[in-house]
Every structure is written in C-alpha cells, then in structure tokens.
Amino acid sequence: MEINRRLWLKNVGLGIAGIGMTNMNSFASPLPLVSENVFDNLEPQNNFITLRSNENPYGPSPLARKAFADNLTLSNRYNWEIATQLISNLAVKNNVKDENILLGAGSTEILDLVAKFAASQKGNYVIADPSYEYWTATLDSLGLKKIKVPLNADKKIDLQAMLKAVDKDTKLVYICNPNNPTGTICERNELVNFVNNVPPTAIVLIDEAYLEFTKQQSLSGLISTHPNIVVAKTFSKIYGLAGARIGYAIADTTLINNLANLQSNTNNSVSVLSKLAAIASLKDNKFVSDCSSQNEIARKYTIDELQKLNCECIPSNTNFIYFSLTNYKKDYFQKLKDNNIEGTRIYVEQGKWTRITVGTMQEMKQFIKALQ
Ligand SMILES: Cc1ncc(COP(=O)(O)O)c(C=O)c1O
C-alpha cells in the first residue's frame, strides 16, 4: 500500500496534492456500458473532475462497449487468433503489412520495448524538453545518456537543434508529434526532412498518441524506406480505451522482430477483451469524428476563457492545453483542490507553464468557474 501510494503521488504530481484517496472511487465508469449516444449524460460524477492524463471523457465508443459486454465469456481462453485479426485490421488501416505491426499493453509497452532495444548498446538518446518523459526511466536506468533539446520560442520541437544534438553515439531520437505537454505539432514535410537526415544507426521513435486529433497524416508510410523508424500508436486517447491498455508499433519487419524478441508474450500482453474492443473501435469512425469535434469546441471555449483570465495559451493540436500561470494572480492549485479538480504539475518554472486536459464542455465550464 505504501509503495502504491508513493507511486501514485509521484505520477499525479502537484495538481491534486491534497485530494484524498477516497476520490479514486470516482474513476469508476461514469458512463453507461452500452449507450446509443455517449455524448448524453455528461454531468461530472461525484463532483470530481479529472483533467490530468488526457483521456477521452466520452469513451469507450458504443461499439467498443458492446464488444466488451458481448464477449466477457471469452476471457477464459488465451485466443491468439484475435491478436492476428486485430493486427490485420491495423495493417489495412495503416497501409502496411501484418508483419509491420506489434501490439502492446498501451503504447507505453511499445516505448518500453524500443527503450530496451535501443539501450542494448551504450550511447545516448535525444529528447525535446519538455516532452513526454514518463517512459524514459528505462533508458536512464539501462545507461543511455539523456540529451535534452529545448523547444523553440513557439514551444515547438526544434527539429534543427534535435538534429544537431544527434551524434555517432545516438541510439534513439524521440519525437512526440503532437508534443505532450505543449500540444504543438511539427509540419509533416519538416519531419520527413528530419528523419531523412538522422543517421540509420539511431532509431527514430515517433509517438503519434495525439495525431488523430489533427488532420496530419501519420509517418507510418516511411517505414518501407526507413528501417530505423518506429511509429507508436495508442487506443488510449481518441479511441477512449486508456484503461483497456492497448497500443501498437509500426515499423520495418526486422525492427518489429527485434522488439518482439523483447516481449515475452508477443502480441498478447493485451487481454482478449481489449483487443476485441480495439477491433470494434476501428469501425466506429463516427465516434472518432464526434469526439474530435466535441474536443475542438470545448478546447476553444477553454482557451478563450483562460485568455480572459490573463493566462497565455499555446495553440493546441490535441485534447490538452499548455498555458502560463505567470499572470494568474490567484492560487491555481488551491483553486483546483477546493473544487475537486485534478490537473497536473508545473512543467517549466519560468512562465509557470502547466497543462490541462480538455474534458467535456460541462467539465471545462466548471474548471473555468473554479479559476474565476
Ligand atoms: C505522448 C504520449 N505517449 C504515450 C502515452 C502512453 O499512453 P498509453 O500507454 O496509454 O498508450 C501517453 C499517455 O498520456 C502520451 O501522452
């Protein structure tokens, strides 16, 4: 219990310091299991609003809920065929071959496998600062030296500077596109130019956890010409399956095999139910586009209101907003705590930059009301 609590507090950060463990009850499914319209019934539950981890407040999709409900009784079997089916569907969706896909328990497992593979030889890795870092402890403990490259003045990943930081000892370069926590995106042609210039001795890990919130095309098309690229994808964000833990890698066959060799139960660390929910989610295009539009509306509202409160906001391509508390004169974290709202930490002291997840419109109205 002590260890769990310590880990929990570490991950949660400053945003909810002080909110009691009893509130964890509020993570119980707030939405009906099978519903025609998941955009109804959106009042926050238990007076507790979680805007910390960029989850989808509307998910899982109706088709995914039905898949969970209908297939519960399959849980007594390993059923490897379902992995094969999901892999085929993902290959079609991404216009690659089945052997270019590896399934993981969330994209975190994929990032972890890439970390283990990259760190099998001594050297360094290059990462933007700030970027998504929770998975990099594996790289650090396996002995790769971390090279952090500051974002540019627009809080975008500075691809030129990243390239300059890459040297003969670089084993891995991580690009989170769009970037977490800033929500900024690199132009696709600049990314293509970037990967063309990274030496083949370094793996380029492109994390597209939030790409579905944008109109930009994935870099997965480059794997046939770039055997050193891994694209990490997840069902946790727009598909609303964060708790189901399902993600995947897209890469050249040799690289996929190298990663698969590090995964004991290759393609089967994910439960049968989660895989079936993922298969169903891929068919629910309407849910994806509805989530995207709802997110845009609630995001615009939140940015407009934060600006009225003198908080500078970085234009966002995602379901979260990066904003500055420098000119906000009240105690932001106290306001969150008083109103049972879970945000996250300060990422950069200078400018007091923090991040808030875009929840439902009702949740964002309560968030803004809490700050006023
Ligand atoms: C950029 C990015 N990558 C990966 C993940 C991990 O997602 P999951 O393991 O749920 O797929 C997250 C989660 O917040 C993220 O923000």
The ligand as a MOL file (V3000), in Angstrom:
LIG
                    3D

  0  0  0     0  0            999 V3000
M  V30 BEGIN CTAB
M  V30 COUNTS 16 16 0 0 0
M  V30 BEGIN ATOM
M  V30 1 C 2.6280 11.2390 -25.7740 0
M  V30 2 C 2.1630 10.0270 -25.0700 0
M  V30 3 N 2.6520 8.8510 -25.4310 0
M  V30 4 C 2.2760 7.7190 -24.8360 0
M  V30 5 C 1.3790 7.7470 -23.7940 0
M  V30 6 C 1.0380 6.4540 -23.1280 0
M  V30 7 O -0.2150 6.0530 -23.4970 0
M  V30 8 P -0.7310 4.5540 -23.3320 0
M  V30 9 O 0.3210 3.7340 -22.6750 0
M  V30 10 O -1.9590 4.6540 -22.5160 0
M  V30 11 O -0.9850 4.1110 -24.7420 0
M  V30 12 C 0.8360 8.9500 -23.3620 0
M  V30 13 C -0.1160 8.9880 -22.2440 0
M  V30 14 O -0.5030 10.0050 -21.7410 0
M  V30 15 C 1.2500 10.1290 -24.0200 0
M  V30 16 O 0.7920 11.3220 -23.6490 0
M  V30 END ATOM
M  V30 BEGIN BOND
M  V30 1 1 1 2
M  V30 2 1 2 3
M  V30 3 2 2 15
M  V30 4 2 3 4
M  V30 5 1 4 5
M  V30 6 1 5 6
M  V30 7 2 5 12
M  V30 8 1 6 7
M  V30 9 1 7 8
M  V30 10 2 8 9
M  V30 11 1 8 10
M  V30 12 1 8 11
M  V30 13 1 12 13
M  V30 14 1 12 15
M  V30 15 2 13 14
M  V30 16 1 15 16
M  V30 END BOND
M  V30 END CTAB
M  END
